[in-house]
Amino acid sequence: MPNSRSPAERETLIKSSLDFFVEYILPKRMHQFNTTGNKHIHIAIIKDAEKIISEYYAQLMEKYFAPHSIPQTEVSVELYKVLSAIEYAIMDIKPFEIHDNNNTVHDGKHERLVVDESIINAHFAFNCALIMLSNSDDKYNKLFSNSKIMNTIINFKEGGESIGEEHIAILAHSTATTPLPLFSNASWWQLFCYAGTLLEIDGSDHPFG
């Protein structure tokens, strides 16, 4: 089942996601942010990020999703809800912080950098969920280990931003202060997975065609 990992296993997966993001994803995105060209500004990761995220994820699961499972056990929660919870756990914790002279930018004077910080964390949240999806014990494990299928959905667009870009933008500007974002986000992941099954069946390059 997708949510059968122990806390230690979950922390390990989150830590590997952090390492992958820092080494391969973040450097390619730095040109988008207002952190370049200023030697006083840098990006830091909070201490014990994987442990804090994992614990908060477990709280979200227990509070919002486990009571809606049948039978009412954490393991029975659908993969879509697992992916939604890990994204919002990351967005509420915000493990990546932008610092100006070793101080956080949440002082009312760095509004643009605060936005950048949210976007960086949203990129990581999405990437962490994708890694969790491709490493799940669910039926989608094999399907989404195929990078072509995953990338076809992420990059699909009909004018404007791609599906992946839109999802990251929404994550960057929302929090799990109420259950609604968590459940609507779980529905988004359900559609994402369904699009993957369609691509697998017909072999097309259009997830909704």
N, C-alpha and C positions, 0 to 999 in steps of 0.2 A: 504493500500500500504506500502511497506517496508521502504520508505523514508518519511513517513508522520509525524514523530516525531517532536515535537517542540524542539528548542535548549535546553530548560530546561530538557526535557525528555531525550534527547540524552546525556546531561551531566550526568544525574543521572545513565544512563546505563553504561557509560564509568567509572564513579566513582565506581559503584558496580563491574565492571570488574576488576578495579585496586585492590579493596579490596579482591576480590576472588583470584586474581593472587598472591598477597602478602601472603595471609594466607595459600593457598593450593597448588599452583603450584611452586612458586619460591623456597620454602624450599627443594622441591624434586629435583631441578635442580642445587642447589648450588655446589654440588660435581664436576660439570663439569667445573667450572670456577676457575680462579686464585685468587679468593677473600678470600678463606678459609685459616685459619692458620696465617693470618696477621692482627693484631689488629688495624693497621693504615688504613686498607682498608675497606670501607663499601659501601652499596648501598643506594642511596637516591632517592626520587621522587621529581620532580620539583614542585614548588608551583603552585596551581590552574591548575594542569595537565589536569583534565577533561575539563575545560573551554577552555584552549589553544588548546587541541586536537580537540574539537568540532568545534571551530571557524575555524581552519585550514582545517578540513574536509569539512566544508561548502564552503570554498574557492576553494578547489579542485573540488568539485561537480559542482560548478557554472562555473569554468573555463574550465573543460574538459568534463564533462558528460551531464550537462543540455542542452547545445546547440545541442546534438545529440539525444535528446528525442523527441518523437512525441506523443502528443503535447509538446511544449517546456516548461515544468514545472518541478520543482525539484521532485515533488511527482511521476511523471511518470517514473523516472529513475529506471531501473531494479535492483533487489536485488543484482545481481552479481557485478554491478558497485558500489553499496553502500558498499559492503564488501571490495572491492578493495580499495576504497577511505579511509575507516577507517584504513586499514592496513598501507597505505602509509602516512596517516596523522600522525600516531603513529611513523613510522620509521623516518619521517623527523623531528618530534619534539623530539623524544627520551626522554620520561618522566622519564625513569630510568637512573640515572647517577652513575657511580662508582667514588668514591672519595678516594684519598690518603691523609691522614691528612687534611681532609676537603677541598682539592683542586681537581678540575676535573683532569682526567688523559689525557687530550688532550694537552700534552706538548711535544710530540715527544719522551718521555722517557718510555712510558707505552703502547707500541704497542699491546701487548697481552691483556691487560686490555681493551683497546679500542675495540678490536674484541669481547671480552666477553660482553662488554656493548651493542654492536649491537645485539649480539645473545640473550641477555636477553630481549631487546626491541622487537626483532622479535618473541620470544616466547609469549610475552604479546600481540603483534599485532594479532597474529594468534588466541590466546585464546579470545581476545575481539571480533574478527570477528565471531568466532564460537558462542559466547554468543548472539551477534546481530542476527545471523542466526536463532538460536533456539527461539529467542524472536521477530521475525519479524511478520508483519501482512500479510506476503505473504503465498502462498500455502505450502511453505516448513516449516512453523512453527511447525505443528504437526509432520511432517516427522522427523525433526531433533531434536525434543524433545525426540526422541528415542535414547538414548545414544549408544545402540548396533549398530545401523546403522551408526551413526557418527564415532564411534571408529573403526568400520570395515574398513571404507574408510581411516581414518587417519593412521591406522597401517598397511595397505596393502603394501606389497613389493614383488618384484620378484628379490631378490638379492640386495645387497647394502642397502641404506637407505629406510625407509618407505616414503609414500607420504607426510605425515605430516613433517617428518624430512627434506626432500628435499625442501619443501615449505618454512620452517623456514630458511634454509640455504640461499635460494635465497633472501628472504626478508632482511636478515642480511647484504647483500652485494649490495643492490640496493636502489635507491632513485627515487622520482618522479620529476626529473629535466626535463624530457620530457614526453609527453603523453603516449609513447609506453609501459612503465612498467605498468601503470595504466590499459590500455586496455588489455594487455596480461594477467595481473593478474585477470581481470574481466572474461576473457575466462576460466582461471583455475577454478574460482569459479563456473562458469556455468557447467563445466564438473563435478565438485565435487557434485553439486546439482543433476545433471543427474544420476550420479552413485548411489546417494541415492534413486532415483525413481526406478532404476533397482533392488536394493536390496529389496525395498518394494514390488515390483511386484512378484519377483520369490522366495523371502525368502532365497536366498543363502548367503553364507559368502564370496563371491567373487564379488567385485563391477563391474568387467569388464568381467565376465565370461558368 
